[in-house]
Amino acid sequence: MTEEKLCELAQTLGTPSYVFDTDILTERARLVREKLRPAKLCFAIKANPFLARTLDGQADRYEVCSPGEFHICVQSGLDMEKIVLSGVNKAYEDVRYAMEQGVVHYTAESVRQLQLVERCAAEAGRKVEALLRVTNGSQFGMSESDVIQCIRERACFPHVELTGLQYFTGTQKKSMKKIAAEVAYIEELIGRIQAEEGFVSRVLEFGPGLGVPYFTKDDFAEDARLLEEFAALFKEARPYELIFEMGRYLTASCGYYMTRIEDQKKNDAVNVCIVDGGIHHVNYYGQNMAMKTPILSYFPQHPLEEEETEWTVYGSLCTMADVLLKKLTLRDARVGDYLVFHNIGAYSVTEGIYLFLSRRMPRIYLYSEEHGAELLREGLETWPLNMADS
């Protein structure tokens, strides 16, 4: 998206707002699919549920980790046969509802979860599929011994076909050596289980967690290099179907967050800008916003006169933690000017501390060159959620 278009959107759409460029998103997904072909692509909806329908033509599957995410899929009219119902805490009523809606693919993160999927499938009179998730030592997935127990006892699950393994260890990984070691481990486990248990995995769903650049000192050339190096790990054909789960890597680059300077002052030696957004809207991966400078655009709404000045940019929350930027150099910044944060297409739209102080939530737009800006959600008042029912 050009700077001119960003400025125009900031002026016309109002702030604070998120704008997700679907042209960037679909091109990104197309590139990833091309590089990783013939593997399938699974979109982790948690990265940005507002983009699920846009990716419907590119995603072979959708990873859904909560009842709320599943309801979004139902209301969005997504193909239920594309859904993979995942998550560490699957409740009976949610699994049963998913089956009634036509969901075929499930993950089992424990022996108990596999038993639950079998129970629901038996009650619904259906045959479903399950991937056994292998832990990396976190709360997700199960140990090798539990995976082998499920395989040895698979006759006890006549309504569930165990199709293979799922493995995901985290996000923002920029070391291909680490990713390659994870691939080697899970593939060795597949081979060992086949040799020792006679179980042939037909599917491996793997989440590489490829890192994306966010900040001015990041190596933006690394983004494409990681994808090339990851694809090189899978140049040789496998005897099982590969499904790569991605969220952040697909969506980060398509997002913009627009906010406006509402007040200025000088506190001791610090030049202070107050914007109408804050850290409840802007949440890059595990990063205190004041520590690094993300890529952003500055759009003054007046003729430039003064020299460049360093500013500390604060949000509207009544907490000293609400610091977006320190030592940001702007020329002649004034009240009414716009700041637009780039690469915010993943997680910020849902990870922010939106209920704190009962402030209004941002508007959300999709943008494409063909259709322009489309309002997906008006700004929402949160104060009704922070008081007793009347």
Rosetta blueprint (number, residue, H / E / L):
1 M L
2 T L
3 E H
4 E H
5 K H
6 L H
7 C H
8 E H
9 L H
10 A H
11 Q H
12 T H
13 L H
14 G L
15 T L
16 P L
17 S E
18 Y E
19 V E
20 F E
21 D E
22 T H
23 D H
24 I H
25 L H
26 T H
27 E H
28 R H
29 A H
30 R H
31 L H
32 V H
33 R H
34 E H
35 K H
36 L H
37 R L
38 P L
39 A L
40 K E
41 L E
42 C E
43 F E
44 A E
45 I H
46 K H
47 A H
48 N L
49 P H
50 F H
51 L H
52 A L
53 R L
54 T H
55 L H
56 D H
57 G H
58 Q L
59 A L
60 D L
61 R E
62 Y E
63 E E
64 V E
65 C L
66 S L
67 P H
68 G H
69 E H
70 F H
71 H H
72 I H
73 C H
74 V H
75 Q H
76 S L
77 G L
78 L L
79 D L
80 M H
81 E H
82 K H
83 I E
84 V E
85 L E
86 S L
87 G L
88 V L
89 N L
90 K L
91 A L
92 Y H
93 E H
94 D H
95 V H
96 R H
97 Y H
98 A H
99 M H
100 E H
101 Q H
102 G L
103 V L
104 V L
105 H E
106 Y E
107 T E
108 A E
109 E L
110 S L
111 V H
112 R H
113 Q H
114 L H
115 Q H
116 L H
117 V H
118 E H
119 R H
120 C H
121 A H
122 A H
123 E H
124 A H
125 G L
126 R L
127 K L
128 V E
129 E E
130 A E
131 L E
132 L E
133 R E
134 V E
135 T L
136 N L
137 G L
138 S L
139 Q L
140 F L
141 G L
142 M E
143 S L
144 E H
145 S H
146 D H
147 V H
148 I H
149 Q H
150 C H
151 I H
152 R H
153 E L
154 R H
155 A H
156 C H
157 F L
158 P L
159 H L
160 V E
161 E E
162 L E
163 T E
164 G E
165 L E
166 Q E
167 Y E
168 F E
169 T L
170 G L
171 T L
172 Q L
173 K E
174 K L
175 S L
176 M H
177 K H
178 K H
179 I H
180 A H
181 A H
182 E H
183 V H
184 A H
185 Y H
186 I H
187 E H
188 E H
189 L H
190 I H
191 G H
192 R H
193 I H
194 Q H
195 A H
196 E H
197 E H
198 G L
199 F L
200 V L
201 S L
202 R L
203 V E
204 L E
205 E E
206 F E
207 G E
208 P L
209 G L
210 L E
211 G L
212 V L
213 P L
214 Y L
215 F E
216 T L
217 K L
218 D L
219 D L
220 F L
221 A L
222 E H
223 D H
224 A H
225 R H
226 L H
227 L H
228 E H
229 E H
230 F H
231 A H
232 A H
233 L L
234 F L
235 K L
236 E L
237 A L
238 R L
239 P L
240 Y L
241 E E
242 L E
243 I E
244 F E
245 E E
246 M E
247 G L
248 R H
249 Y H
250 L H
251 T H
252 A H
253 S H
254 C H
255 G E
256 Y E
257 Y E
258 M E
259 T E
260 R E
261 I E
262 E E
263 D E
264 Q E
265 K E
266 K E
267 N E
268 D L
269 A L
270 V E
271 N E
272 V E
273 C E
274 I E
275 V E
276 D L
277 G L
278 G L
279 I L
280 H L
281 H L
282 V L
283 N L
284 Y L
285 Y L
286 G L
287 Q L
288 N L
289 M L
290 A L
291 M L
292 K L
293 T L
294 P E
295 I L
296 L E
297 S E
298 Y E
299 F E
300 P L
301 Q L
302 H L
303 P L
304 L L
305 E L
306 E L
307 E L
308 E E
309 T E
310 E E
311 W E
312 T E
313 V E
314 Y E
315 G L
316 S L
317 L L
318 C L
319 T L
320 M L
321 A L
322 D L
323 V E
324 L E
325 L E
326 K E
327 K E
328 L E
329 T E
330 L E
331 R E
332 D L
333 A L
334 R L
335 V L
336 G L
337 D L
338 Y E
339 L E
340 V E
341 F E
342 H L
343 N L
344 I L
345 G L
346 A L
347 Y L
348 S H
349 V H
350 T H
351 E H
352 G L
353 I L
354 Y L
355 L L
356 F H
357 L H
358 S H
359 R L
360 R L
361 M L
362 P L
363 R E
364 I E
365 Y E
366 L E
367 Y E
368 S E
369 E L
370 E L
371 H L
372 G E
373 A E
374 E E
375 L E
376 L E
377 R E
378 E L
379 G L
380 L L
381 E L
382 T L
383 W H
384 P H
385 L H
386 N H
387 M L
388 A L
389 D L
390 S L
